């Protein structure tokens, strides 16, 4: 019936979507409001702190911290595409989003989600630094870093445009309730009143391939790095493992993404919790891991704080 409606009318009569949310229990939603508000505050303040530390210190000249600065910016934008709306919806009974707002959210989520492939660039940077230290500054010069950064932006834009273009052409005749807390491709496809099998396959191939290739590249890069460490001194191994450990810890971003996008056009009840992991938890881990484990970042923060205190003292 849905397909025949589309073929006869050819119109989209859905102007808004309703989110299912996390729970129908007000008490559970109140707890979630407090917890996720705290998480989002950590994401924004923590990543801003990293960006300020890198930009106002000598770390910005280092390719690794140049990419870390960009990753922090992406994490803020990525989580901001879903978290504020989700947190606000925890306080209202009817959680709605306009059709245009849904398509825009879908675009932004996939755009910044895809630019998270900066992890692979950071893995390559560590590979060059550890395996080819004498040629590091020649290989990872600023021009090449800028090109890699541009590549992540272009890749994210192309990927996101494809996702949105596949969805906006579909008719939505009702129902309009999305079993999630934000607009993502698979839950939205389920609401289309036409056959979406082919589109579902294309979406899975698109998102799944990007996620899988990135994950394989990361595993390969760090495997090569770990093997090469056997030839280095104990101090060199300790320093390299400390740096790579931070990167590998954040790479858990790709595990939930693989679960979500490397499968057919189906949804599970666990999807919402998995989505929380890669839209909120992982962006929150970035500042915690890089500030707590990275000695250079901590030293740069300490110097900036000392400089600030001395300026205030001089001013007085």
Secondary structure, DSSP 8 states (H G I E B T S, - for coil): -HHHHHHHH------EEEE--S-S-HHHHHHHHHHHHHHHHHHHHHHHHHHHHHHTSGGGGSHHHHHHHHHHHHHHHHHHTTHHHHHHHTT-SS-EEEHHHHHHHHHHHHHHHHGGGHHHHHHHHHHHHHHSGGGHHHHT-HHHHHHHHHHHHHHHHHHHHHHHHHHHTS---S--EESSSS--HHHHHTT-SS--HHHHHHHHHHHHHHHHHHHHHHHHHHHHHHHHGGGS-HHHHHHHHHHHHHHHHHTTHHHHHHHHHSS-S---TTHHHHHHIIIIIHHHHHHHHHHHH-HHHHHHHHHHHHHHHHHHHHH-
